[in-house]
Amino acid sequence: MIQSGLFDMNNRLESLSKFGDPLEKLKEVLDFEVFRSEIEEGLGFSDRFK
């Protein structure tokens, strides 16, 4: 398994933005905060400090 480098994720995000990341376009017309609880629940995220 290849280990990710320090800037790999940043480079990947820059590349997506450069070529038109569909999530960035959706963000312009959709408020994802409305769905935060459902998204976190579905992905298994939680805020341990609440």
N, C-alpha and C positions, 0 to 999 in steps of 0.2 A: 504494500500500500504506500502511495506517495504522500508525504506530508505536505500540507499547504504552507506556503511561505507567508511572511508577514504582510505583504501587500497584495496577495492573490485576490482576496475578496474585493478590495478597493478597485483593483484593475478590472475585475469582472463587472462590477457595478458601473464603472466608467464606460466600459465597452457596451453594456446594455443601453445606457443613456445615449451614447453616441449614435447607435443604430436604431433608436426608437423603442424604448422599453414600454410595452403595452400597459404595465401597471402605472407608470408615470402618467400616461394619457388618461387612464381610468381615474386616477387621483384628482385630475382637473375637474371631473364632473360628478364624482362620487365621494361622499364623506364616509371613509372607512371607520371612523370612530363610532358611528352608529352601530356597527357590527362587531366592535371590539370584544364584548363578552362572549359572543358566539364563536368568534375566531379563536380566542384564547382557550375556550372550553374544548372546541373541536381539535385543536392542535396539542392540547394537554399542557398549555402554559398556565402558570399561576403566579401571583405575586405573594411570595412567602412572607413578606414584611407587612402586609395589611392587617 
